[in-house]
Amino acid sequence: MGVNGDSRLGLGTLVVVPDNRLAGETSPYLLQHASNPVDWYPWGPEALGRAASEDRPLFISIGYSACHWCHVMAHESFEDPEIAALINRSFVAIKIDREERPDLDQLYMTATQAATGHGGWPMTVFATPDGRPFFAGTYFPPLDRQGHPGFPRVLLALEDAWTTKRSEVETQADELTKAVETEARFVDALAAEATVGDVTFEAALDRLMGSLAERFDHEAGGFGPAPKFPRPSYIEACLVHHARTGDLSSLAMATTTLDAMAAGGIYDHLAGGFARYSVDGQWLVPHFEKMLTDQALLARVYLHAYQVTGNADYAQVVTETLDFVTAELGASHGGLASSIDADAGGREGSHAVFSRDEVTDALAGIAGALSPEEAWDLYSVTQEGTFEGGASVLARGRGATLRRTAAEEATRSALLGARRARVAPGIDDKVLVEWNAMAASVLAEASAALGVERWGSLATELVTLLDEGFRNEQGRLLRTGRAGVTAHLGFLGDHAWLLEAMTRIYELGGDGLMLERASAVASEMIDLFFDGEPPTRSAPEQGGGFFTTGRDAEALLVRAKDLFDNALPSATSVAVVALARLAALTGDGDSFAVAERTVGIVDSMLERSPIAVPDLILAAGWIRAGLEIAAPGPGGDLLLAARSSYAPFTLVVHGSDDRCALLHDRQPGLAYLCRHRVCEAPTGDPEALVAQLAQAVRT
């Protein structure tokens, strides 16, 4: 059922909706469309009910606030009264924030990929009134362009098909729905054949390294051609492989990539933090949006690289990135904002790039700064420019240290001041539990490793806010909040990251209340999301892993499971890690059985398709190779030695909390290195502990 053959472009009666139904939403992305002439609905019974009663197809548009091409399609089509009239005439239009509703995004992304072979945002889906997709794509231009149909042509063709070719529409809807259902049943098929045994972690990690080596860009770093995404999971896997095997090629893949990103324009050399990806192959020209998740995951992998190599540039990237998060992503109503737009004043990147003249003007009268010519050289500002309009993306020369002299710091400060005087990009200030908990987890870990107390304090504040302030009257964890209004039942990722963050905060300070909170969240997560009867120590072979949505959630076409890693680790992998860590802290064998079973049912996939599931492979490491270090009492030099080492899959506790199984009957002044609570001889020598740990990591 194509759209190119219909040549009718009459747009019909103009219908203007001055204030559509999005005006009552809290999502900044939805509010951006509240004044569109499109008669938008949020997803819900009202929209679906109208579609059913009037026999209209659904037009579903999915995106997010920081998405550049979402803004482009909005300006070109959704703000156009004539195109809006065409939508309003024949469709029930639904706008979805993918960050608020990852379940709907996952469902319709699967359909879009099945229909087109690719996906992305804005996602454009047409569905029957009961939600079955029959046509899908991403961005459509307002006019026919380079062989691609314009959006009006698409709308007219689908309007005609719904009226005159309903049987074709139904057939296509059945086929795409079947593709979505097949994807959802894949995990169940694995579970039906699974038996619990040793997780094939080493073989899967080796296979992943082979796949990454084939894709590795030896010159510019990264894995694959442009556009280049950081993929911190791949870099982490390289560091893990090096730590366990001593393989220098794995380390080189990690450090080459980290060095290139830190020098390139994807890294913000003035304010800190990373853009989402680079549009070129050299990490120079970014897609300028900044996501909270990228800051958290990249700060973590740079922290680990610093622990491995001692390279102070990596520690600086961690510090600048986390300080960017705390300085610029703090939401006025508490918590951390989700993202910063790529666009400012309607132009992508206009807030961040500089021409040579703009550099010269910014440095005028600044005592102690570099000369304009020196600044041009420092930040790769060329005469012709490296971006649109003769401006340049600020970047550093490959191999140059990121640490700044006093003159370079004065220069950075002056340029940042000039940038802040410009029109600023928008901020999506909704607070997502999953993303905030992810940031809290990294803040706590970095606080322990680098000794920055303010990060640990912020992590504790965030987790307390999420656990106490993002619950409904029944005590159910919710996903999102803004300006005091919380909404949407929490998903697996929200619970899993909150649990993981709680275990990190317990590691940091030994807060027994945090351990109690973690146990409660784990019970809630298993009860709401686990498929079937949870396994136990005595019955380890039951259950089929985790669903993305809770058993109390709205019923969609399928109830899916999240296994494959993309920009974020799969929620399943995070749940496994969080439960394994909690089990180590509490001695709860049933929690460990759930984690082990969840990995065990996908063992074959870990070896067969490792490039698609790097975080599940790393989660398997917590099951197969997990270590614990207990340093009773204040810890002192022993605690410092344990925290400064890079030891993958290792949990470090100190203090005297009786609720922690690892601290029972332990003598202060000694450190105990254990694997699943089977311990080596304790030591009071920090150097001996580091040697013990290095040996244990390799076995």
ZADOVO-275992 format. One line per 4 residues: their letters; for each residue y, x, z of C-alpha. Coordinates in Angstrom, 2 decimals, padded with zeros to 5 digits. Layout:
BEGIN
A> Y X Z; ...
//
This chain:
BEGIN
MGVN> 000.00 000.00 000.00; 002.93 002.05 -001.30; 006.69 001.63 -001.14; 007.81 003.41 -004.31
GDSR> 007.04 000.65 -006.78; 009.45 -001.99 -005.45; 012.87 -001.65 -007.09; 014.66 -004.53 -005.28
LGLG> 017.52 -003.22 -003.18; 019.41 -006.42 -002.30; 020.13 -006.34 001.42; 020.63 -010.05 002.11
TLVV> 022.77 -011.80 004.71; 024.58 -009.52 007.14; 023.52 -010.07 010.75; 025.55 -008.14 013.32
VPDN> 024.31 -007.75 016.89; 027.30 -006.47 018.91; 025.34 -005.84 022.09; 021.61 -005.61 021.61
RLAG> 019.02 -005.74 024.35; 019.05 -002.00 024.97; 022.33 -002.30 026.87; 020.39 -003.08 030.05
ETSP> 018.14 -000.01 029.84; 018.57 003.22 031.77; 017.15 005.66 029.21; 020.05 007.60 027.62
YLLQ> 018.12 007.57 024.33; 017.89 003.78 024.32; 021.50 003.45 025.44; 022.56 005.57 022.45
HASN> 021.36 002.66 020.31; 022.77 -000.18 022.42; 025.74 -000.69 020.06; 023.74 -000.49 016.84
PVDW> 023.87 -003.56 014.60; 020.06 -003.47 014.72; 018.70 -006.20 017.01; 016.76 -003.72 019.11
YPWG> 014.34 -004.65 021.87; 012.76 -002.32 024.41; 008.97 -002.41 024.33; 007.76 -005.38 026.34
PEAL> 006.57 -009.01 026.39; 009.84 -010.39 025.00; 009.63 -008.40 021.78; 005.90 -008.86 021.31
GRAA> 006.18 -012.56 022.10; 008.91 -013.10 019.52; 006.92 -011.23 016.87; 003.88 -013.41 017.56
SEDR> 005.75 -016.72 017.67; 007.74 -016.01 014.48; 004.91 -014.18 012.69; 007.05 -011.09 012.15
PLFI> 005.86 -007.50 011.90; 007.09 -004.97 014.43; 009.35 -002.12 013.41; 008.80 000.53 016.09
SIGY> 011.12 003.56 016.23; 010.17 006.31 018.68; 012.29 009.34 019.55; 014.14 011.07 022.36
SACH> 017.70 011.87 023.31; 017.81 015.55 022.34; 016.17 015.00 018.93; 018.47 016.10 016.08
WCHV> 016.75 014.15 013.30; 016.66 011.08 015.53; 020.46 011.26 015.62; 020.59 011.76 011.86
MAHE> 018.49 008.67 011.11; 020.48 006.67 013.64; 023.79 007.55 011.99; 022.48 007.06 008.47
SFED> 020.45 003.89 008.93; 020.62 002.22 012.33; 024.42 002.27 012.42; 024.64 000.96 008.86
PEIA> 025.31 -002.82 008.94; 023.53 -003.50 005.65; 020.36 -001.62 006.58; 020.48 -003.25 010.00
ALIN> 020.70 -006.65 008.32; 017.54 -005.90 006.39; 015.71 -004.91 009.60; 016.95 -007.95 011.49
RSFV> 016.01 -010.32 008.69; 012.29 -009.60 008.63; 011.21 -007.47 011.59; 011.27 -007.37 015.37
AIKI> 012.78 -003.96 016.06; 011.58 -001.97 019.08; 013.11 001.31 020.24; 010.99 003.56 022.49
DREE> 011.92 006.71 024.40; 008.84 008.87 023.95; 009.56 010.68 027.20; 009.49 007.45 029.19
RPDL> 006.42 006.05 027.44; 004.08 008.91 026.47; 001.22 006.39 026.21; 002.90 004.53 023.35
DQLY> 003.99 007.80 021.77; 000.41 009.13 021.88; -001.01 005.93 020.41; 001.40 005.68 017.50
MTAT> 001.48 009.43 016.89; -002.28 009.33 016.37; -001.76 006.54 013.83; 001.09 008.41 012.12
QAAT> -000.98 011.57 011.79; -003.92 009.57 010.45; -001.67 007.88 007.88; 000.38 010.89 006.75
GHGG> -001.41 014.05 007.90; 001.53 015.09 010.06; 003.78 013.78 012.80; 007.18 014.23 014.37
WPMT> 010.28 012.44 015.54; 011.88 010.12 014.81; 008.57 008.32 014.45; 008.74 005.23 012.25
VFAT> 005.90 002.73 012.61; 005.36 -000.79 011.30; 002.78 -002.87 013.14; 001.34 -006.36 013.33
PDGR> 002.65 -008.61 016.13; -000.28 -007.52 018.32; 000.70 -003.85 017.92; -001.78 -002.67 015.27
PFFA> -000.01 -000.10 013.03; -000.21 -000.59 009.25; 002.45 001.84 007.95; 003.83 004.98 009.58
GTYF> 006.05 007.95 008.88; 008.79 010.02 010.46; 012.34 010.44 009.15; 013.38 008.35 006.15
PPLD> 016.71 008.98 004.36; 019.08 006.08 003.64; 018.68 006.53 -000.13; 015.86 007.68 -002.40
RQGH> 015.83 011.48 -002.24; 013.67 014.13 -003.91; 010.83 011.76 -004.65; 010.88 010.21 -001.19
PGFP> 011.77 006.54 -000.83; 014.92 005.64 001.02; 014.61 003.56 004.17; 015.91 000.34 002.53
RVLL> 013.23 000.63 -000.14; 010.59 001.06 002.57; 011.86 -002.01 004.42; 011.89 -004.17 001.29
ALED> 008.43 -003.09 000.23; 006.96 -003.82 003.65; 008.80 -007.13 003.88; 007.24 -008.09 000.55
AWTT> 003.80 -006.84 001.57; 003.86 -008.86 004.80; 004.72 -011.99 002.83; 002.63 -011.61 -000.33
KRSE> -000.06 -009.03 000.42; -001.11 -009.90 003.94; -004.77 -009.07 003.35; -003.82 -005.50 002.36
VETQ> -001.66 -005.21 005.44; -004.49 -006.40 007.68; -006.93 -003.99 006.05; -004.56 -001.07 006.57
ADEL> -003.96 -002.14 010.17; -007.70 -002.27 010.81; -008.19 001.21 009.32; -005.40 002.85 011.30
TKAV> -006.49 001.11 014.48; -010.03 002.35 013.88; -008.66 005.91 013.53; -006.88 005.55 016.88
ETEA> -010.01 004.15 018.51; -012.17 006.94 017.05; -009.86 009.55 018.56; -010.05 007.81 021.94
RFVD> -013.87 007.60 021.86; -014.24 011.30 021.12; -014.07 012.31 024.77; -016.47 009.54 025.77
ALAA> -019.00 010.86 023.28; -018.75 014.30 024.86; -019.13 012.86 028.34; -022.27 010.96 027.41
EATV> -024.03 014.23 026.56; -022.54 016.42 029.30; -024.32 018.00 032.20; -022.63 019.99 034.91
GDVT> -023.30 023.69 034.80; -021.39 026.94 034.53; -018.19 026.39 032.58; -018.23 028.52 029.44
FEAA> -014.90 030.09 030.33; -015.44 033.67 029.16; -016.85 032.69 025.78; -014.07 030.17 025.21
LDRL> -011.37 032.68 026.18; -012.83 035.29 023.82; -012.91 032.77 020.98; -009.34 031.78 021.70
MGSL> -008.27 035.43 021.51; -009.96 035.73 018.14; -008.13 032.69 016.82; -004.80 033.92 018.17
AERF> -005.31 037.39 016.66; -005.80 035.78 013.24; -002.53 033.87 013.57; -000.48 036.58 015.27
DHEA> 002.71 037.82 013.60; 002.59 041.55 014.31; 006.20 042.07 013.23; 008.09 039.20 014.87
GGFG> 005.60 037.98 017.45; 004.41 034.44 017.83; 001.45 032.69 016.31; 001.99 031.41 012.81
PAPK> 004.91 031.10 010.38; 008.21 029.29 010.70; 009.16 027.04 012.35; 008.11 029.00 015.42
FPRP> 007.34 027.37 018.74; 007.00 029.56 021.85; 003.59 028.13 022.92; 003.58 029.67 026.42
SYIE> -000.07 028.62 026.86; -001.10 031.09 024.15; 000.94 033.86 025.75; -000.54 033.07 029.17
ACLV> -004.04 033.22 027.70; -003.25 036.70 026.33; -002.11 037.87 029.76; -005.22 036.40 031.37
HHAR> -007.49 038.08 028.85; -005.79 041.43 029.42; -006.05 041.08 033.20; -009.75 040.28 033.01
TGDL> -010.79 042.77 030.31; -008.11 045.46 030.10; -007.73 044.66 026.38; -004.42 046.18 025.25
SSLA> -004.26 044.15 022.06; -004.09 040.96 024.08; -001.25 042.39 026.13; 000.53 043.50 022.96
MATT> 000.41 039.99 021.50; 002.03 038.68 024.67; 004.73 041.33 025.08; 005.66 041.48 021.40
TLDA> 006.23 037.74 021.44; 008.12 037.74 024.72; 010.33 040.65 023.63; 011.15 038.99 020.31
MAAG> 012.02 035.65 021.88; 014.17 037.24 024.60; 016.11 039.19 021.97; 016.41 036.34 019.46
GIYD> 018.72 033.38 019.20; 016.11 031.03 020.66; 017.17 032.53 024.00; 020.65 031.66 025.21
HLAG> 022.29 035.02 025.90; 025.33 033.45 027.54; 024.03 030.65 029.78; 020.32 031.48 029.98
GFAR> 017.39 029.32 029.00; 015.53 028.62 025.78; 015.97 026.29 022.85; 012.93 024.26 021.84
YSVD> 011.92 026.31 018.79; 013.17 028.58 016.03; 013.57 027.23 012.50; 013.03 030.72 011.00
GQWL> 010.26 033.26 011.43; 012.31 035.78 013.40; 013.26 033.65 016.44; 016.91 033.89 015.31
VPHF> 018.14 030.39 014.45; 017.02 027.83 017.01; 016.82 024.10 016.99; 019.44 024.02 019.72
EKML> 018.08 021.31 022.01; 017.04 022.55 025.44; 014.20 020.82 027.29; 013.51 021.13 031.01
TDQA> 009.83 021.63 030.24; 010.43 024.66 028.03; 012.49 026.31 030.75; 009.75 025.80 033.33
LLAR> 006.81 026.92 031.22; 008.57 029.92 029.70; 009.96 031.05 033.06; 006.39 031.02 034.38
VYLH> 004.96 033.14 031.58; 007.85 035.64 031.74; 007.25 035.86 035.51; 003.60 036.69 034.92
AYQV> 004.51 039.25 032.25; 006.84 040.90 034.74; 004.02 041.06 037.29; 001.76 042.69 034.68
TGNA> 004.22 045.18 033.20; 007.02 045.68 035.72; 009.51 045.22 032.85; 012.77 044.25 034.57
DYAQ> 013.99 042.43 031.44; 011.29 039.82 032.02; 012.45 039.28 035.60; 016.00 038.87 034.29
VVTE> 014.84 036.19 031.84; 013.15 034.36 034.71; 016.27 034.54 036.86; 018.67 033.50 034.12
TLDF> 016.43 030.66 032.97; 015.90 029.18 036.42; 019.56 029.64 037.28; 020.43 027.78 034.06
VTAE> 018.16 024.95 035.18; 019.76 024.72 038.61; 023.33 025.10 037.33; 023.31 022.90 034.22
LGAS> 020.43 020.45 034.53; 021.14 019.05 037.96; 021.47 015.27 037.69; 024.32 013.71 039.66
HGGL> 021.92 011.22 041.25; 019.41 013.87 042.31; 016.63 015.65 040.49; 016.81 017.58 037.23
ASSI> 017.91 016.18 033.89; 015.45 016.09 031.02; 017.29 017.85 028.20; 020.48 018.96 026.49
DADA> 021.15 017.80 022.93; 021.00 020.02 019.89; 024.22 018.42 018.62; 027.77 018.53 019.97
GGRE> 030.54 016.52 018.38; 028.13 015.40 015.68; 027.26 018.94 014.55; 024.08 020.78 015.42
GSHA> 024.67 023.98 017.38; 028.47 023.79 017.15; 028.78 024.46 020.90; 026.74 027.67 020.79
VFSR> 027.58 029.70 017.67; 030.48 032.11 017.11; 032.31 033.56 014.14; 033.80 037.03 014.37
DEVT> 037.28 035.54 014.74; 036.10 033.31 017.59; 034.66 036.32 019.40; 037.93 038.17 018.95
DALA> 039.95 035.23 020.31; 037.64 034.81 023.32; 038.01 038.47 024.31; 041.78 038.64 023.94
GIAG> 043.32 039.80 027.21; 039.97 040.14 029.02; 040.15 043.31 031.11; 037.04 045.45 031.19
ALSP> 035.30 043.68 028.30; 033.95 045.23 025.14; 036.11 045.47 022.06; 035.55 042.72 019.46
EEAW> 033.72 045.18 017.23; 031.42 046.21 020.07; 030.78 042.57 020.94; 029.95 041.75 017.31
DLYS> 027.38 044.52 017.37; 025.99 043.56 020.77; 025.41 039.93 019.78; 024.62 040.38 016.06
VTQE> 027.72 038.50 014.88; 028.00 039.22 011.15; 030.86 038.76 008.71; 028.95 036.23 006.61
GTFE> 027.33 034.57 009.62; 023.73 033.70 010.36; 024.34 029.96 010.70; 026.37 027.28 008.96
GGAS> 030.06 027.78 008.20; 030.09 031.54 008.62; 029.22 031.42 012.31; 026.43 033.44 013.92
VLAR> 023.76 032.62 016.44; 024.11 035.12 019.27; 021.14 037.49 019.42; 020.34 040.97 020.74
GRGA> 018.86 043.87 018.83; 015.11 044.13 019.12; 014.18 046.73 021.71; 017.57 046.76 023.46
TLRR> 017.50 046.12 027.17; 018.76 042.72 028.27; 020.31 044.18 031.40; 024.07 044.36 031.02
TAAE> 026.69 046.96 031.85; 029.86 045.81 033.60; 031.68 045.64 030.25; 028.86 043.65 028.69
EATR> 028.86 041.25 031.63; 032.61 040.73 031.28; 032.07 040.05 027.58; 029.29 037.54 028.27
SALL> 031.44 035.76 030.83; 034.41 035.52 028.43; 032.29 034.13 025.60; 030.63 031.63 027.93
GARR> 034.07 030.49 029.10; 035.16 029.98 025.50; 032.00 028.02 024.80; 032.52 025.74 027.79
ARVA> 035.98 024.85 026.45; 034.35 023.29 023.37; 032.94 019.81 022.95; 029.74 019.88 024.98
PGID> 026.38 018.53 023.88; 025.09 015.41 025.55; 022.71 015.58 028.48; 019.75 013.26 028.91
DKVL> 020.10 012.84 032.65; 017.06 010.69 033.30; 014.73 012.26 035.85; 011.06 012.38 034.84
VEWN> 008.56 012.90 037.66; 006.21 014.97 035.49; 008.93 017.30 034.24; 010.66 017.68 037.61
AMAA> 007.36 018.41 039.32; 006.59 021.00 036.65; 009.93 022.67 037.32; 009.33 022.50 041.09
SVLA> 005.95 024.18 040.67; 007.49 027.09 038.78; 010.46 027.36 041.14; 008.06 027.64 044.08
EASA> 005.90 030.25 042.38; 008.90 032.31 041.27; 010.41 032.05 044.75; 007.27 033.57 046.24
ALGV> 006.95 036.32 043.64; 010.61 037.37 043.42; 011.75 036.45 046.92; 014.52 034.03 045.86
ERWG> 014.63 031.54 048.73; 016.97 029.04 047.06; 014.35 028.30 044.38; 011.76 027.46 047.02
SLAT> 014.21 025.21 048.85; 015.03 023.37 045.62; 011.32 022.99 044.83; 010.72 021.36 048.21
ELVT> 013.73 019.06 047.77; 012.54 017.99 044.33; 008.99 017.21 045.38; 010.16 015.29 048.44
LLDE> 012.55 013.27 046.27; 009.81 012.47 043.76; 007.19 011.53 046.33; 009.52 009.39 048.41
GFRN> 012.10 008.06 045.95; 010.02 007.33 042.85; 007.72 004.64 044.18; 007.79 000.87 043.84
EQGR> 007.44 -001.63 046.68; 003.65 -001.28 046.56; 003.91 002.49 046.94; 002.87 003.16 043.33
LLRT> 004.32 006.35 041.85; 006.74 005.68 038.98; 007.63 007.93 036.07; 011.36 007.86 035.52
GRAG> 014.63 007.26 037.28; 018.33 007.31 036.55; 021.37 006.36 038.63; 019.19 004.98 041.42
VTAH> 017.01 002.84 039.15; 013.33 003.81 038.81; 010.97 002.42 036.20; 007.61 002.63 034.43
LGFL> 004.30 003.20 036.17; 003.49 006.89 036.51; 000.98 008.43 034.14; -001.70 011.04 034.74
GDHA> 000.77 013.84 034.01; 003.17 012.61 036.67; 000.49 012.61 039.36; -001.14 015.85 038.23
WLLE> 002.06 017.90 038.15; 003.25 016.42 041.44; -000.04 017.44 043.04; 000.12 020.91 041.49
AMTR> 003.69 021.39 042.73; 002.72 020.33 046.24; 000.01 022.99 046.36; 002.53 025.62 045.19
IYEL> 005.00 024.63 047.89; 002.24 024.79 050.49; 001.44 028.32 049.29; 005.08 029.24 049.68
GGDG> 005.60 028.11 053.24; 002.43 026.67 054.75; 003.95 023.22 055.25; 001.15 021.07 056.66
LMLE> 002.96 017.84 055.76; 002.99 018.94 052.13; -000.77 019.42 052.28; -001.15 015.87 053.59
RASA> 001.07 014.59 050.79; -001.06 016.49 048.26; -004.29 014.94 049.53; -002.77 011.47 049.27
VASE> -001.55 012.06 045.69; -004.98 013.41 044.70; -006.71 010.30 046.04; -004.22 008.10 044.22
MIDL> -004.71 010.05 040.97; -008.50 009.84 041.06; -008.44 006.16 041.96; -006.00 005.19 039.20
FFDG> -007.03 007.43 036.32; -010.62 008.66 036.61; -013.08 007.10 034.18; -015.97 005.67 036.14
EPPT> -017.29 006.57 039.55; -015.85 009.95 040.61; -018.42 012.73 041.03; -019.09 014.17 044.46
RSAP> -020.84 017.26 045.77; -024.05 015.24 046.03; -023.65 013.40 042.70; -021.84 015.81 040.37
EQGG> -022.85 014.32 036.99; -021.07 010.97 037.04; -017.76 009.94 035.49; -016.04 010.74 032.22
GFFT> -012.76 012.49 032.92; -009.24 011.14 033.20; -007.40 008.46 031.29; -003.70 008.94 030.56
TGRD> -002.78 005.52 031.93; -003.69 003.97 035.26; -006.12 001.11 035.70; -003.12 -001.06 036.66
AEAL> -001.18 -000.26 033.48; -000.43 -002.47 030.49; -003.41 -002.82 028.15; -002.72 -001.20 024.77
LVRA> -004.94 -000.91 021.69; -006.84 001.90 023.39; -006.87 003.56 026.79; -006.64 007.17 025.75
KDLF> -007.42 010.52 027.34; -005.12 013.50 026.96; -007.05 016.70 026.18; -005.23 018.54 023.43
DNAL> -002.37 020.88 024.23; 000.91 020.72 022.33; 004.37 021.58 023.63; 003.08 020.65 027.09
PSAT> -000.29 021.35 028.69; -002.58 018.36 028.47; -002.41 016.15 031.54; -006.18 016.61 031.94
SVAV> -005.86 020.39 032.23; -003.11 020.06 034.85; -005.21 017.59 036.85; -008.13 020.03 036.85
VALA> -005.98 022.93 038.07; -004.28 020.83 040.74; -007.57 019.49 042.11; -009.19 022.94 042.11
RLAA> -006.23 024.36 044.02; -006.25 021.49 046.52; -010.00 021.89 047.05; -009.49 025.57 047.86
LTGD> -006.80 024.70 050.40; -008.63 021.87 052.14; -012.29 022.65 051.59; -012.72 019.24 049.93
GDSF> -015.81 019.66 047.79; -015.44 016.21 046.24; -012.07 017.12 044.71; -013.63 020.23 043.26
AVAE> -016.52 018.15 041.88; -014.05 015.93 040.01; -012.30 018.98 038.52; -015.59 020.63 037.59
RTVG> -016.97 017.50 035.97; -013.77 016.97 033.96; -014.05 020.43 032.45; -017.81 020.28 032.14
IVDS> -017.80 017.32 029.77; -015.71 019.25 027.22; -017.48 022.60 027.45; -018.58 022.46 023.83
MLER> -015.05 021.70 022.65; -013.66 024.69 024.55; -015.83 026.99 022.47; -015.66 025.02 019.21
SPIA> -011.88 024.37 019.06; -010.25 026.79 021.49; -006.92 026.95 019.65; -006.40 023.23 020.37
VPDL> -007.14 023.39 024.10; -005.81 026.66 025.56; -004.76 025.02 028.82; -008.17 023.43 029.29
ILAA> -009.67 026.88 028.86; -007.30 028.24 031.49; -008.17 025.27 033.71; -011.82 026.21 033.34
GWIR> -010.81 029.61 034.72; -009.85 027.97 038.00; -013.35 026.48 038.19; -015.30 029.54 037.08
AGLE> -013.17 032.42 038.35; -010.91 031.03 041.06; -009.92 033.34 043.90; -008.30 032.79 047.30
IAAP> -006.34 035.18 049.50; -005.76 034.24 053.12; -003.25 036.30 055.10; -003.04 034.63 058.53
GPGG> 000.22 034.86 060.43; 003.51 035.81 058.78; 001.71 037.90 056.16; 004.11 040.86 055.94
DLLL> 003.25 043.63 053.49; -000.16 042.14 052.78; 001.42 038.89 051.64; 004.00 040.77 049.57
AARS> 001.25 042.79 047.87; -000.72 039.65 047.02; 002.29 037.80 045.67; 003.58 040.66 043.55
SYAP> 000.28 041.14 041.71; -000.69 039.25 038.57; -004.04 037.76 039.48; -004.86 034.72 037.35
FTLV> -006.53 031.77 039.05; -005.58 033.05 042.51; -004.17 031.07 045.41; -002.42 032.87 048.29
VHGS> -001.88 031.32 051.73; -000.48 032.55 055.01; 000.51 031.16 058.38; -001.60 029.38 060.98
DDRC> -001.95 025.79 059.77; -005.30 024.40 060.98; -005.34 021.91 058.11; -005.89 024.74 055.64
ALLH> -009.58 025.61 055.31; -008.76 029.15 054.20; -007.03 029.95 057.50; -009.79 028.80 059.86
DRQP> -011.07 031.56 062.16; -009.02 034.27 060.45; -007.50 037.22 062.27; -003.75 037.81 061.84
GLAY> -002.88 041.18 060.37; -005.78 041.10 057.90; -006.10 039.72 054.39; -009.27 037.95 053.23
LCRH> -010.10 037.89 049.52; -012.56 035.12 048.67; -014.11 033.30 045.73; -014.84 029.68 046.56
RVCE> -014.59 030.66 050.27; -017.18 033.45 050.00; -015.17 036.42 051.23; -015.17 040.18 050.96
APTG> -014.59 042.37 054.00; -011.00 041.82 055.22; -008.44 044.60 054.95; -005.16 045.45 056.63
DPEA> -004.13 047.88 053.88; -001.90 046.41 051.10; -003.06 049.01 048.57; -006.69 048.27 049.33
LVAQ> -005.99 044.56 048.88; -004.42 045.15 045.46; -007.46 047.22 044.43; -009.84 044.54 045.70
LAQA> -007.92 041.90 043.81; -007.87 043.83 040.53; -011.63 044.31 040.75; -012.24 040.66 041.60
VRT> -010.15 039.47 038.64; -012.40 041.40 036.27; -015.65 039.95 037.57
//
